[in-house]
């Protein structure tokens, strides 16, 4: 399955957040999260790339494209690649009743009327009073809990926890536990 991406209007306003990705304290990659807007349409692009050697070389990419119109998700695409080979992907398209979800060779219907908050929007808007966030990767809602201050935890499928810290409404840091250690995303510029 492929996805050509969105065609942005020429007059779209753009905001870019750039993060360094650290693995067990060593810089291994970067994350760029874009938000482009035109009138009541918002386009989000999430591009992470990790390049490291652990026994063998790994080039890992996570790409997400999402489009929200009038506050509702209308289309998204997720792709995970390792060393150039697609490991997983997920395409979501708004229909009259719910969403059509396509992952690999499987297609099914997600029965929800709207998605107003997702992983990509999380980077630009602190999740105040939000109890669930939509994952473009898993095509499902994930629980989110507020911790102290401006910190939150998202419970991933399988029970893994991702921690998010915010300042002035923008995500400043993400901490993820993975089988071999810890990943940390730190905001460098916006």
Secondary structure as the mmCIF struct_conf table of DSSP 4:
data_model
#
loop_
_struct_conf.conf_type_id
_struct_conf.id
_struct_conf.beg_label_comp_id
_struct_conf.beg_label_asym_id
_struct_conf.beg_label_seq_id
_struct_conf.end_label_comp_id
_struct_conf.end_label_asym_id
_struct_conf.end_label_seq_id
TURN_TY1_P TURN_TY1_P1 UNK A 10 UNK A 11
STRN STRN1 UNK A 13 UNK A 23
TURN_TY1_P TURN_TY1_P2 UNK A 24 UNK A 25
STRN STRN2 UNK A 26 UNK A 38
TURN_TY1_P TURN_TY1_P3 UNK A 39 UNK A 40
STRN STRN3 UNK A 41 UNK A 53
BEND BEND1 UNK A 54 UNK A 56
STRN STRN4 UNK A 57 UNK A 69
TURN_TY1_P TURN_TY1_P4 UNK A 70 UNK A 71
STRN STRN5 UNK A 72 UNK A 82
TURN_TY1_P TURN_TY1_P5 UNK A 83 UNK A 84
STRN STRN6 UNK A 85 UNK A 94
BEND BEND2 UNK A 96 UNK A 98
STRN STRN7 UNK A 99 UNK A 103
TURN_TY1_P TURN_TY1_P6 UNK A 104 UNK A 105
STRN STRN8 UNK A 106 UNK A 110
BEND BEND3 UNK A 113 UNK A 113
STRN STRN9 UNK A 118 UNK A 118
HELX_RH_AL_P HELX_RH_AL_P1 UNK A 119 UNK A 122
TURN_TY1_P TURN_TY1_P7 UNK A 123 UNK A 124
BEND BEND4 UNK A 125 UNK A 125
TURN_TY1_P TURN_TY1_P8 UNK A 128 UNK A 129
STRN STRN10 UNK A 132 UNK A 135
TURN_TY1_P TURN_TY1_P9 UNK A 136 UNK A 139
STRN STRN11 UNK A 140 UNK A 146
BEND BEND5 UNK A 148 UNK A 148
TURN_TY1_P TURN_TY1_P10 UNK A 149 UNK A 150
STRN STRN12 UNK A 151 UNK A 155
TURN_TY1_P TURN_TY1_P11 UNK A 157 UNK A 158
BEND BEND6 UNK A 159 UNK A 159
STRN STRN13 UNK A 161 UNK A 167
TURN_TY1_P TURN_TY1_P12 UNK A 168 UNK A 169
STRN STRN14 UNK A 170 UNK A 178
TURN_TY1_P TURN_TY1_P13 UNK A 179 UNK A 180
STRN STRN15 UNK A 181 UNK A 189
#
